[in-house]
Amino acid sequence: MIVFPNAKINIGLRITERRRDNFHNIESVFYPIKLSDIIEFVESDSETQFTQSGIFLDTEPQKNLVLKAYKILKDNFNLPELKIHLHKMIPAGAGLGGGSADAAYMLKSLNDWFKLNLTENEMLKFAQQLGSDCPFFIKNKVVFAQGTGNIFSPINLDLSTYYLLLIKPDIHISTKEAFAEIIPKKSTVSLLNLINEPIDKWKNIIVNDFEKKLFIKYPILNEIKTNLYEMNAVYAQMSGSGSTIYGIFNFQPEIPKNLKTHFTFLRKF
């Protein structure tokens, strides 16, 4: 079986509260995009094997969330041994949810292939064991996210007429690093209200709380965002906890040479 786990961007990200369990409550809009990894698996006569190619991942293959997703279902449903291959096209440490998407798609594809008949709610519970962003990719639709990023409300937001340009410099930002200096603050106006404003107003009202500290630590991120607005992006922001900066355009932009030195992805939404 072959599946294509897609990435997402965050539109706005407010850190509203530090929880008693030391996690944080957030407000954000998760929007799926067309940048995808590739996962293939077949049944094996020997022990399960996991291999990967494409963009380098600085983690041991045995710790990959794809393999963890398989093991969770194997423990519950006695699945056969598999040969699993992951081809990475979504950068890691980029705020795009690539690892979470891979895990969620592995759950969904195993459920389909082996006819496990798991309901959506049952898959969501398994996804929650794998990471905060994983449940989003079970439904994989535009949502307003709260809690730790695991409480979803559907919203009516369609960017299909716009172009999306992703720029990711060679910087890996872990979630731990991003949250290190964050001071939570509840906003006076919910992002759920702000996202309904015209997109040309977002620049001044929709923010990512991680940008302030991370732009000081990594000035290139601020430079890229500035470049995107100089290219007449209607909106630009860092996605999630970084390090991808994206621009939304109402035309197909020409990528300047200085930005082509980074990872780039350009497509209509």
Secondary structure per residue as TSV (DSSP state, phi and psi in degrees):
chain	resnum	aa	ss	phi	psi
A	1	M	-	360.0	141.5
A	2	I	E	-125.2	131.1
A	3	V	E	-133.5	162.5
A	4	F	-	-127.4	84.8
A	5	P	-	-65.6	127.0
A	6	N	E	-98.2	158.4
A	7	A	E	-85.8	-179.6
A	8	K	E	-143.4	161.0
A	9	I	E	-116.9	157.2
A	10	N	E	-98.1	130.5
A	11	I	E	-106.0	105.6
A	12	G	E	76.6	144.0
A	13	L	E	-156.6	106.6
A	14	R	E	-108.6	131.1
A	15	I	E	-95.1	105.2
A	16	T	E	-95.3	-21.4
A	17	E	E	-167.1	140.9
A	18	R	E	-92.8	127.1
A	19	R	-	-87.2	166.1
A	20	R	T	-65.2	-26.2
A	21	D	T	-86.1	10.4
A	22	N	S	73.2	3.1
A	23	F	-	-84.2	177.4
A	24	H	E	-124.2	144.9
A	25	N	E	-88.2	144.1
A	26	I	E	-133.9	168.1
A	27	E	E	-128.0	130.3
A	28	S	E	-160.9	160.1
A	29	V	E	-108.3	124.2
A	30	F	E	-97.7	126.5
A	31	Y	E	-127.1	117.1
A	32	P	E	-68.9	144.1
A	33	I	E	-128.3	173.8
A	34	K	E	-94.0	6.0
A	35	L	E	-76.1	124.7
A	36	S	E	-133.9	148.0
A	37	D	-	-87.0	178.7
A	38	I	E	-132.5	129.6
A	39	I	E	-121.7	131.6
A	40	E	E	-128.7	137.3
A	41	F	E	-141.2	147.9
A	42	V	E	-138.8	157.2
A	43	E	E	-69.4	149.1
A	44	S	-	-124.1	148.0
A	45	D	S	-86.6	-10.8
A	46	S	S	-119.8	-163.4
A	47	E	S	-64.6	153.8
A	48	T	-	-60.1	134.5
A	49	Q	E	-120.8	138.9
A	50	F	E	-125.7	123.7
A	51	T	E	-127.3	159.7
A	52	Q	E	-145.3	154.3
A	53	S	E	-145.7	-175.1
A	54	G	E	84.0	-142.9
A	55	I	S	-59.0	132.4
A	56	F	-	-64.7	136.5
A	57	L	-	-114.4	124.6
A	58	D	S	-87.5	48.7
A	59	T	S	-139.5	153.7
A	60	E	-	-66.8	135.6
A	61	P	G	-52.8	-34.9
A	62	Q	G	-67.4	-15.1
A	63	K	G	-98.6	2.5
A	64	N	-	-65.7	142.0
A	65	L	H	-65.6	-25.1
A	66	V	H	-62.1	-46.1
A	67	L	H	-68.0	-37.2
A	68	K	H	-64.3	-38.9
A	69	A	H	-63.1	-43.1
A	70	Y	H	-61.5	-44.5
A	71	K	H	-65.6	-35.6
A	72	I	H	-60.5	-46.7
A	73	L	H	-73.7	-33.8
A	74	K	H	-61.9	-40.9
A	75	D	H	-65.7	-29.2
A	76	N	H	-94.1	-23.8
A	77	F	H	-130.1	9.0
A	78	N	-	53.8	50.3
A	79	L	-	-68.5	155.5
A	80	P	-	-72.0	167.4
A	81	E	-	-67.7	148.8
A	82	L	E	-132.4	156.4
A	83	K	E	-103.3	118.5
A	84	I	E	-119.4	131.0
A	85	H	E	-127.3	132.8
A	86	L	E	-115.7	122.8
A	87	H	E	-107.3	114.3
A	88	K	E	-87.4	126.1
A	89	M	-	-124.9	-12.6
A	90	I	S	-95.5	120.0
A	91	P	-	-62.5	150.1
A	92	A	S	-88.7	158.1
A	93	G	S	60.3	33.6
A	94	A	S	-116.9	-4.2
A	95	G	S	75.5	21.3
A	96	L	S	-109.4	-3.3
A	97	G	-	71.5	24.6
A	98	G	H	-59.8	-47.6
A	99	G	H	-63.9	-39.6
A	100	S	H	-66.1	-40.1
A	101	A	H	-62.6	-43.6
A	102	D	H	-57.8	-46.1
A	103	A	H	-63.8	-45.6
A	104	A	H	-64.3	-41.8
A	105	Y	H	-67.8	-31.5
A	106	M	H	-64.7	-43.1
A	107	L	H	-59.4	-47.5
A	108	K	H	-65.5	-41.1
A	109	S	H	-72.3	-36.3
A	110	L	H	-65.1	-39.5
A	111	N	H	-61.2	-42.1
A	112	D	H	-71.2	-47.5
A	113	W	H	-66.0	-42.3
A	114	F	T	-97.7	9.1
A	115	K	T	51.0	52.7
A	116	L	-	-76.9	-17.2
A	117	N	-	60.3	33.4
A	118	L	-	-72.0	138.1
A	119	T	-	-76.8	166.7
A	120	E	H	-60.1	-42.1
A	121	N	H	-63.7	-37.4
A	122	E	H	-66.5	-40.0
A	123	M	H	-66.6	-36.2
A	124	L	H	-61.2	-38.4
A	125	K	H	-66.2	-40.0
A	126	F	H	-66.0	-40.4
A	127	A	H	-63.3	-35.5
A	128	Q	H	-62.5	-26.2
A	129	Q	T	-73.8	-15.5
A	130	L	T	-99.7	-21.8
A	131	G	-	158.3	159.8
A	132	S	T	-61.9	-37.6
A	133	D	T	-83.8	-14.9
A	134	C	T	-59.7	-43.3
A	135	P	T	-57.9	-32.8
A	136	F	H	-56.1	-41.4
A	137	F	H	-77.1	-5.7
A	138	I	H	-68.4	-48.7
A	139	K	H	-85.5	-39.3
A	140	N	-	61.3	43.9
A	141	K	S	-128.3	159.3
A	142	V	-	-59.9	129.8
A	143	V	E	-143.5	156.8
A	144	F	E	-91.8	121.4
A	145	A	E	-107.2	136.4
A	146	Q	E	-131.0	-168.4
A	147	G	T	63.1	-137.7
A	148	T	T	-87.0	13.5
A	149	G	T	100.2	21.5
A	150	N	T	-123.5	2.6
A	151	I	E	-113.1	117.6
A	152	F	E	-117.3	141.2
A	153	S	E	-127.8	126.0
A	154	P	E	-65.1	143.8
A	155	I	-	-133.2	159.4
A	156	N	-	-97.9	92.5
A	157	L	-	-137.7	119.7
A	158	D	-	-126.1	112.9
A	159	L	-	-107.8	19.6
A	160	S	T	-64.3	-17.0
A	161	T	T	-89.0	-5.0
A	162	Y	S	-101.1	160.9
A	163	Y	E	-99.6	144.9
A	164	L	E	-116.2	127.2
A	165	L	E	-117.7	119.6
A	166	L	E	-101.2	135.6
A	167	I	E	-128.4	120.8
A	168	K	E	-126.4	110.4
A	169	P	-	-71.1	172.2
A	170	D	S	-79.2	64.2
A	171	I	-	-132.8	129.4
A	172	H	-	-109.3	120.5
A	173	I	-	-113.9	116.2
A	174	S	-	-78.1	157.6
A	175	T	H	-59.9	-39.4
A	176	K	H	-60.8	-44.5
A	177	E	H	-62.8	-43.0
A	178	A	H	-63.7	-38.7
A	179	F	H	-83.0	-8.8
A	180	A	T	-55.8	-40.9
A	181	E	T	-115.9	18.5
A	182	I	-	-76.9	133.8
A	183	I	-	-111.7	107.1
A	184	P	-	-60.9	146.8
A	185	K	-	-153.5	125.4
A	186	K	-	-74.8	133.6
A	187	S	-	-84.3	153.6
A	188	T	S	-77.4	-26.2
A	189	V	S	-123.3	127.4
A	190	S	-	-68.0	144.1
A	191	L	H	-58.4	-28.8
A	192	L	H	-59.5	-31.1
A	193	N	H	-82.4	-40.5
A	194	L	H	-65.7	-34.4
A	195	I	T	-66.5	-17.4
A	196	N	T	-84.1	-6.4
A	197	E	S	-72.8	156.8
A	198	P	-	-56.0	143.6
A	199	I	G	-60.1	-29.2
A	200	D	G	-72.6	-4.7
A	201	K	G	-98.9	-12.1
A	202	W	H	-59.6	-34.4
A	203	K	H	-51.2	-36.3
A	204	N	H	-100.3	-4.7
A	205	I	H	-128.1	-20.1
A	206	I	-	-110.7	119.7
A	207	V	-	-125.1	162.2
A	208	N	B	-113.2	115.2
A	209	D	T	-62.9	-20.6
A	210	F	T	-73.9	-22.1
A	211	E	H	-61.6	-42.4
A	212	K	H	-53.5	-50.9
A	213	K	H	-78.0	-42.6
A	214	L	H	-70.6	-29.5
A	215	F	H	-68.9	-29.7
A	216	I	H	-71.9	-42.4
A	217	K	H	-71.2	-36.7
A	218	Y	-	-126.5	82.5
A	219	P	H	-57.0	-25.3
A	220	I	H	-60.5	-30.2
A	221	L	H	-65.8	-42.7
A	222	N	H	-66.7	-36.8
A	223	E	H	-62.8	-42.8
A	224	I	H	-64.0	-43.4
A	225	K	H	-60.9	-42.1
A	226	T	H	-61.7	-43.8
A	227	N	H	-57.5	-42.5
A	228	L	H	-63.4	-39.8
A	229	Y	H	-70.4	-33.1
A	230	E	H	-65.6	-25.0
A	231	M	T	-84.2	5.0
A	232	N	T	74.3	34.0
A	233	A	-	-61.8	141.2
A	234	V	S	-77.3	-24.9
A	235	Y	E	-156.9	141.6
A	236	A	E	-142.5	146.0
A	237	Q	E	-166.5	160.5
A	238	M	E	-79.4	140.1
A	239	S	-	-91.6	128.6
A	240	G	T	57.1	-134.7
A	241	S	T	-93.5	17.4
A	242	G	S	85.3	172.3
A	243	S	S	-109.5	20.5
A	244	T	-	-81.0	133.5
A	245	I	E	-109.0	132.2
A	246	Y	E	-120.1	153.3
A	247	G	E	-125.1	139.7
A	248	I	E	-107.2	126.2
A	249	F	E	-124.1	147.6
A	250	N	S	-94.7	16.0
A	251	F	S	-150.3	166.3
A	252	Q	-	-81.6	110.0
A	253	P	-	-78.7	154.1
A	254	E	-	-91.2	124.1
A	255	I	-	-80.5	120.4
A	256	P	-	-68.8	159.2
A	257	K	H	-59.5	-37.4
A	258	N	H	-65.8	-27.5
A	259	L	H	-86.0	-22.7
A	260	K	H	-69.5	-11.8
A	261	T	T	-74.0	-13.3
A	262	H	S	-102.4	171.8
A	263	F	E	-63.6	130.6
A	264	T	E	-132.3	150.1
A	265	F	E	-146.6	124.7
A	266	L	E	-132.1	121.1
A	267	R	E	-159.6	163.0
A	268	K	E	-68.8	149.8
A	269	F	-	-58.7	360.0
